[in-house]
Amino acid sequence: MSSTGVWIVGVIPGDEAVPLSERFASPAGRRPAIPGHADDREVSFTSQPGQPTSAAGRLIDLILSHGPIPDTVRDALMALYPAEEGPGLYVTAVRKVRPAVALRYGLEAEGVSSSPGWLGDFLLTAEEVRQVLPLAEAALALTAPQRAAVLARIDEWMSGLGESPDFDVAELLDRPLGVLRHASENGAGAAGLTAWY
């Protein structure tokens, strides 16, 4: 049996984001550092594909430790997302890999510490989008050498654990940032949801 990781990042109406954010399990903005995990900057894989090291396992455990988003909030967000993919909605699904985890692995500790919410799950009001966007730009809009290194790490994670050889790793940098930019330009909120099937 195979599993699939899903990540949805989309704009939501600004007036709907405020009441939902009060019910959201994970706080918006910067997440706190987790002792013993935030310093795992050199997570790597053995030479055998599909065999993560203990540090990679700790990172996965960290992702899973945040607790579920209440179903009522998840359902409300799904109903508020745009109906089709485009500038305001990014949806990706990858066999055996959680896409948001692959991105956080690629960004290493510095990028993770500036990410909103909790490793893929977040809800931002329109005001919070404007506050977070400069942090997201700093973490994701990278210069050529930095970008190449981050993309190589994302590809390492995808190749080591996943079964999607044709996955466009650059989308994990570009598309979520594009959604946040779109939300900011339109005075909207934004939300990310992860799922594992």
C-alpha positions as a Markdown table, in Angstrom:
| # | Residue | x | y | z |
|---|---|---|---|---|
| 1 | Met | 0.0 | 0.0 | 0.0 |
| 2 | Ser | 1.3 | 3.4 | -1.0 |
| 3 | Ser | 0.7 | 6.8 | 0.6 |
| 4 | Thr | 0.4 | 10.2 | -0.9 |
| 5 | Gly | 1.3 | 13.6 | 0.6 |
| 6 | Val | -0.9 | 16.6 | -0.4 |
| 7 | Trp | -0.3 | 20.3 | 0.1 |
| 8 | Ile | -2.8 | 23.0 | -0.7 |
| 9 | Val | -1.9 | 26.7 | -0.5 |
| 10 | Gly | -4.6 | 29.1 | -1.5 |
| 11 | Val | -6.1 | 32.5 | -1.0 |
| 12 | Ile | -9.2 | 33.0 | 1.2 |
| 13 | Pro | -11.5 | 36.0 | 1.5 |
| 14 | Gly | -10.0 | 38.4 | 4.0 |
| 15 | Asp | -13.3 | 38.8 | 6.0 |
| 16 | Glu | -13.5 | 35.0 | 6.4 |
| 17 | Ala | -9.9 | 34.6 | 7.6 |
| 18 | Val | -10.3 | 36.5 | 10.9 |
| 19 | Pro | -12.9 | 34.4 | 12.6 |
| 20 | Leu | -11.4 | 31.2 | 11.3 |
| 21 | Ser | -7.9 | 32.2 | 12.6 |
| 22 | Glu | -9.3 | 32.2 | 16.1 |
| 23 | Arg | -10.3 | 28.5 | 15.8 |
| 24 | Phe | -7.1 | 27.5 | 14.0 |
| 25 | Ala | -4.9 | 25.0 | 15.9 |
| 26 | Ser | -1.5 | 26.4 | 14.8 |
| 27 | Pro | -0.6 | 30.0 | 15.3 |
| 28 | Ala | 0.1 | 32.2 | 12.4 |
| 29 | Gly | 3.4 | 33.9 | 11.9 |
| 30 | Arg | 6.7 | 32.5 | 13.1 |
| 31 | Arg | 6.7 | 29.1 | 14.8 |
| 32 | Pro | 8.9 | 28.5 | 17.9 |
| 33 | Ala | 12.1 | 26.6 | 17.6 |
| 34 | Ile | 11.9 | 23.0 | 18.8 |
| 35 | Pro | 15.0 | 22.0 | 20.8 |
| 36 | Gly | 16.7 | 19.0 | 19.3 |
| 37 | His | 15.1 | 19.5 | 15.9 |
| 38 | Ala | 15.8 | 23.0 | 14.7 |
| 39 | Asp | 19.5 | 22.3 | 14.7 |
| 40 | Asp | 19.2 | 19.3 | 12.4 |
| 41 | Arg | 20.5 | 21.3 | 9.5 |
| 42 | Glu | 22.5 | 18.5 | 7.9 |
| 43 | Val | 19.8 | 15.9 | 7.5 |
| 44 | Ser | 20.9 | 13.5 | 4.8 |
| 45 | Phe | 20.3 | 10.1 | 3.4 |
| 46 | Thr | 22.3 | 7.0 | 3.1 |
| 47 | Ser | 23.6 | 6.0 | -0.3 |
| 48 | Gln | 20.7 | 3.5 | -0.6 |
| 49 | Pro | 17.6 | 5.2 | -2.0 |
| 50 | Gly | 14.6 | 5.3 | 0.3 |
| 51 | Gln | 16.6 | 4.8 | 3.5 |
| 52 | Pro | 16.5 | 8.1 | 5.5 |
| 53 | Thr | 19.0 | 8.7 | 8.3 |
| 54 | Ser | 17.9 | 9.1 | 11.9 |
| 55 | Ala | 18.0 | 12.9 | 11.5 |
| 56 | Ala | 15.6 | 12.7 | 8.5 |
| 57 | Gly | 13.4 | 10.5 | 10.7 |
| 58 | Arg | 13.4 | 13.2 | 13.5 |
| 59 | Leu | 12.4 | 15.8 | 11.0 |
| 60 | Ile | 9.4 | 13.7 | 9.9 |
| 61 | Asp | 8.5 | 13.1 | 13.5 |
| 62 | Leu | 8.6 | 16.8 | 14.1 |
| 63 | Ile | 6.2 | 17.4 | 11.2 |
| 64 | Leu | 3.7 | 14.9 | 12.6 |
| 65 | Ser | 3.9 | 16.2 | 16.2 |
| 66 | His | 1.8 | 19.4 | 15.7 |
| 67 | Gly | -1.6 | 17.7 | 16.0 |
| 68 | Pro | -4.5 | 17.8 | 13.5 |
| 69 | Ile | -6.3 | 20.9 | 12.4 |
| 70 | Pro | -9.9 | 20.7 | 13.6 |
| 71 | Asp | -12.1 | 19.2 | 10.9 |
| 72 | Thr | -14.5 | 22.1 | 11.1 |
| 73 | Val | -11.7 | 24.6 | 10.2 |
| 74 | Arg | -10.3 | 22.3 | 7.5 |
| 75 | Asp | -13.7 | 21.9 | 5.9 |
| 76 | Ala | -14.3 | 25.7 | 6.1 |
| 77 | Leu | -11.0 | 26.4 | 4.4 |
| 78 | Met | -11.6 | 23.9 | 1.6 |
| 79 | Ala | -14.9 | 25.6 | 0.9 |
| 80 | Leu | -13.2 | 29.1 | 0.7 |
| 81 | Tyr | -10.3 | 28.2 | -1.7 |
| 82 | Pro | -10.7 | 29.2 | -5.4 |
| 83 | Ala | -12.4 | 26.5 | -7.5 |
| 84 | Glu | -9.5 | 26.0 | -9.9 |
| 85 | Glu | -5.7 | 26.2 | -9.7 |
| 86 | Gly | -4.2 | 29.4 | -10.8 |
| 87 | Pro | -2.4 | 32.4 | -9.1 |
| 88 | Gly | -4.6 | 32.0 | -6.0 |
| 89 | Leu | -4.4 | 28.3 | -5.6 |
| 90 | Tyr | -1.5 | 25.7 | -5.6 |
| 91 | Val | -2.2 | 22.0 | -5.1 |
| 92 | Thr | 0.4 | 19.3 | -5.2 |
| 93 | Ala | 0.3 | 15.6 | -4.5 |
| 94 | Val | 3.4 | 13.3 | -4.3 |
| 95 | Arg | 3.6 | 9.6 | -3.7 |
| 96 | Lys | 5.3 | 8.6 | -0.4 |
| 97 | Val | 6.4 | 12.2 | 0.3 |
| 98 | Arg | 4.9 | 15.2 | 2.2 |
| 99 | Pro | 5.6 | 18.1 | -0.2 |
| 100 | Ala | 5.7 | 20.7 | 2.6 |
| 101 | Val | 8.3 | 18.6 | 4.5 |
| 102 | Ala | 10.4 | 18.4 | 1.3 |
| 103 | Leu | 10.3 | 22.2 | 1.1 |
| 104 | Arg | 11.3 | 22.7 | 4.7 |
| 105 | Tyr | 14.1 | 20.2 | 4.3 |
| 106 | Gly | 15.4 | 22.1 | 1.3 |
| 107 | Leu | 15.2 | 25.5 | 3.2 |
| 108 | Glu | 17.1 | 24.1 | 6.3 |
| 109 | Ala | 16.8 | 25.7 | 9.7 |
| 110 | Glu | 16.9 | 29.3 | 8.7 |
| 111 | Gly | 14.1 | 29.0 | 6.2 |
| 112 | Val | 12.0 | 26.9 | 8.4 |
| 113 | Ser | 12.2 | 29.4 | 11.3 |
| 114 | Ser | 10.8 | 32.2 | 9.0 |
| 115 | Ser | 7.9 | 30.0 | 7.7 |
| 116 | Pro | 4.3 | 30.8 | 8.7 |
| 117 | Gly | 2.3 | 28.3 | 10.8 |
| 118 | Trp | 3.5 | 24.8 | 11.3 |
| 119 | Leu | 5.4 | 23.2 | 8.4 |
| 120 | Gly | 2.7 | 23.5 | 5.7 |
| 121 | Asp | -0.4 | 24.1 | 7.8 |
| 122 | Phe | -1.1 | 27.8 | 8.3 |
| 123 | Leu | -3.9 | 30.4 | 8.2 |
| 124 | Leu | -3.1 | 34.1 | 7.7 |
| 125 | Thr | -5.5 | 37.0 | 7.8 |
| 126 | Ala | -5.0 | 39.7 | 5.1 |
| 127 | Glu | -2.9 | 41.8 | 7.6 |
| 128 | Glu | -0.8 | 38.8 | 8.5 |
| 129 | Val | -0.2 | 38.0 | 4.8 |
| 130 | Arg | 1.3 | 41.5 | 4.4 |
| 131 | Gln | 3.5 | 40.9 | 7.5 |
| 132 | Val | 4.7 | 37.4 | 6.5 |
| 133 | Leu | 5.3 | 38.2 | 2.8 |
| 134 | Pro | 8.7 | 39.8 | 3.3 |
| 135 | Leu | 9.8 | 36.7 | 5.4 |
| 136 | Ala | 8.5 | 34.4 | 2.6 |
| 137 | Glu | 10.3 | 36.5 | 0.0 |
| 138 | Ala | 13.6 | 36.2 | 1.9 |
| 139 | Ala | 13.2 | 32.4 | 2.3 |
| 140 | Leu | 11.9 | 31.5 | -1.1 |
| 141 | Ala | 12.9 | 34.2 | -3.6 |
| 142 | Leu | 16.5 | 33.1 | -3.7 |
| 143 | Thr | 19.6 | 34.1 | -5.8 |
| 144 | Ala | 20.9 | 31.6 | -8.3 |
| 145 | Pro | 23.5 | 29.8 | -6.1 |
| 146 | Gln | 21.2 | 29.6 | -3.1 |
| 147 | Arg | 18.3 | 28.5 | -5.2 |
| 148 | Ala | 20.3 | 25.7 | -6.8 |
| 149 | Ala | 21.4 | 24.4 | -3.3 |
| 150 | Val | 17.8 | 24.5 | -2.0 |
| 151 | Leu | 16.5 | 22.8 | -5.1 |
| 152 | Ala | 19.2 | 20.1 | -4.8 |
| 153 | Arg | 18.1 | 19.4 | -1.2 |
| 154 | Ile | 14.4 | 19.2 | -2.2 |
| 155 | Asp | 15.3 | 16.8 | -5.0 |
| 156 | Glu | 17.4 | 14.8 | -2.5 |
| 157 | Trp | 14.4 | 14.4 | -0.2 |
| 158 | Met | 12.1 | 13.5 | -3.1 |
| 159 | Ser | 14.5 | 11.0 | -4.6 |
| 160 | Gly | 15.3 | 9.5 | -1.3 |
| 161 | Leu | 11.7 | 8.9 | -0.1 |
| 162 | Gly | 9.3 | 9.5 | -3.0 |
| 163 | Glu | 8.2 | 7.8 | -6.2 |
| 164 | Ser | 7.6 | 10.9 | -8.4 |
| 165 | Pro | 10.7 | 11.2 | -10.6 |
| 166 | Asp | 9.1 | 13.9 | -12.8 |
| 167 | Phe | 8.1 | 16.2 | -9.9 |
| 168 | Asp | 9.0 | 19.8 | -10.6 |
| 169 | Val | 10.9 | 20.7 | -7.4 |
| 170 | Ala | 11.0 | 24.4 | -8.4 |
| 171 | Glu | 7.2 | 24.6 | -7.9 |
| 172 | Leu | 7.7 | 24.1 | -4.2 |
| 173 | Leu | 9.6 | 27.4 | -4.1 |
| 174 | Asp | 7.7 | 29.4 | -6.6 |
| 175 | Arg | 4.0 | 28.5 | -6.4 |
| 176 | Pro | 3.3 | 29.0 | -2.6 |
| 177 | Leu | 5.2 | 32.3 | -2.8 |
| 178 | Gly | 3.1 | 33.2 | -5.8 |
| 179 | Val | -0.1 | 32.6 | -3.8 |
| 180 | Leu | 1.1 | 34.8 | -0.9 |
| 181 | Arg | 1.9 | 37.6 | -3.4 |
| 182 | His | -1.5 | 37.2 | -5.0 |
| 183 | Ala | -3.2 | 37.4 | -1.6 |
| 184 | Ser | -1.3 | 40.5 | -0.7 |
| 185 | Glu | -2.1 | 42.2 | -3.9 |
| 186 | Asn | -5.8 | 41.5 | -3.5 |
| 187 | Gly | -6.2 | 42.1 | 0.2 |
| 188 | Ala | -7.0 | 38.5 | 0.8 |
| 189 | Gly | -6.0 | 36.0 | 3.5 |
| 190 | Ala | -4.1 | 32.8 | 2.8 |
| 191 | Ala | -4.1 | 29.3 | 4.1 |
| 192 | Gly | -2.1 | 26.1 | 3.7 |
| 193 | Leu | -3.3 | 22.6 | 4.5 |
| 194 | Thr | -1.4 | 19.3 | 4.5 |
| 195 | Ala | -2.9 | 15.8 | 4.2 |
| 196 | Trp | -1.6 | 12.3 | 4.1 |
| 197 | Tyr | -3.6 | 9.6 | 2.3 |
